[in-house]
Amino acid sequence: MDKIVIYDTETTNSTIWGSIIEVGAVVVDKNLKEIGKLNIRGRMPEGEVPSAKALLVNSTSIDLLTKGNYSHYDFLGAVENFFSKCAPAMFMGWSNLNFDRRMFHFNFFKGNRYPYATHSSPNSEHDGLHIARAAQTLNSETLKTELTEAGNPSLALESLSRMQGFDTSASHTAYVDAQNSLKVLRIIKDKHKENWETFLKTSTKTSVETFLKNEGIYSIFENVKGRNMMYLTSTLHPNHCFHPSYASWGYVWDLRRDPEPLLKLPVNQLRDILKKYSPKALRVLKTNKAPVILDKEFALKQKPYLDLDLETIKKRAQMVRNSENFCKNIQIINREAAEEKEQTKTQEDLLPEETLYEKFIPNKDTALFKTWHSSSWEDKLRLLDKFQDKRCSWFGQKIIYQEAPQILPPDLYKNIKSEIARRILSKNKEKWQTVNMAYNEIDYLRDQADKRDDKIELNKLDEINDFIMSIEKKYEIA
């Protein structure tokens, strides 16, 4: 990939219910030389209650939240346009695969935009944290680190940036965090020239699936309870190496474990033994999460693998790989565990915003998105009937309510406002942020700021509290 887009987001809340309000991105060539950038802020969409803590972390005043140049709708359109112009590119952030990517999934989904823009062909996506974890495990002097409270080296971006001597006074603003991610990655690239390209190889699902299906012994990296760990693993039987229920989960075998006594065990006995192993014998490689996979030579240099001769390791790998019934039994165990987990899940109806991963948007509707966005607000309203997926119609109605409420028929306007009021004025503990939950959060943060005698933060919390009160007042009469 000749282009990398290193990006970061700042948000109002969690992935499903919150909104992205700031995006910073630096576009670099394959040598990590800057060739483009994006630094953009948008307003919070109407009808949402923000998290006070999130606003404090990313230094968002109520003026920035409500009076920025871009409405949330226009902001998402500008970001989507920028991303499409960058293609083909590899998108990368810091722990982006756990948070920022999901924020884009849900914000684009709720915005009637294609949710998977950052990692659908011709694009791919990686995570700077995964690369740093591998680099630091191979050579603990790659980056200067401080210790976490648990006594482990911290790879948090703000901490790493400070330890490398970068300016962190504006950390947790999206563009500064994207720039600091780039600076850290440049250090890693410089100190791991021979591995840099290999670090990047697993940025697509297909590339990870190829590893899993091909015969091989590899070094993989995980963070376990705050510690960066390296494992020597082998692939399983190519027909039975994926989780039967979670398509993006592939399995590898930790070669510290001798598989021979397990190969012919019945399922129940095998399940019991696998449960007792610590560390686990089966390691998960998530094909959509860019796990770093390196040559076996790296893990072979570390205990406990250092104590095993290469022939023993190869024999174990071959046994696992060639034992089809054994690998089938592993799949049965995983299927049963997934089914049991599914049965314990709540059976309550999901709201449209929660259903992105439950079912795909029909191709007919995604094909209509471009026309819908380029149409006038009046035509947008008329086009809502063309959407086959009722979720797209609901999101479209809500966007019109937020952006051009005057064109909605009075009954439809009232229905949308009433639904928003029903959600945000609820007195229950909801999955989304309610007015009541926001007040409780502010009270807690005030108490903490009082103890520190932090007058600046107390003033900010007063401002946020007044804003929440104005939202409550508006929707009490819905």
Buried (B, 14 or more C-beta within 10 A) or exposed (E): BEBBBBBBBBBBBBBBBBBBBBBBBBBBEBEBEEEBBBBBBBBBBBBBBBBBBBBBEBBBEBEBBEEBEBBBBBBBBBBBEBBEEBBEBBBBBBBBBEBBBBBBBBBBBBBBBBBBBBBEEEBBBBBBBBBBBBBBBBEEEBBEBEEBEEEBBBBBBBBBBBBBEBEBEEBBBBBBBBBBBBBBBBBBBEBBEEBBEBBBBBBBBEBBBEBBBEEBBBBBBBBEEBEBBBBBBBBBBBEBBBBBBEEBBBBBBBBBBEBEEBBEBEEEEBBEBBEEEEEBBBBBBBBBBBBBBBEBEBBBEBEEBEEBEEEEBBBBBBBBBEBEEBBBBBBBBBEBEBEEEEEEEEEEEEBBBBBBEEEEBEEEBBEBBEEBBEEEBEEBBEBBEBBEBEBBBBBBBBBBBBBBBEBBEEEBBEBBBEBBBEBBBBEEEEEBBBBBBBBEBBEEBBEEBEEEEBEEBBEBBEBBBEBBEEBBEBBEEB
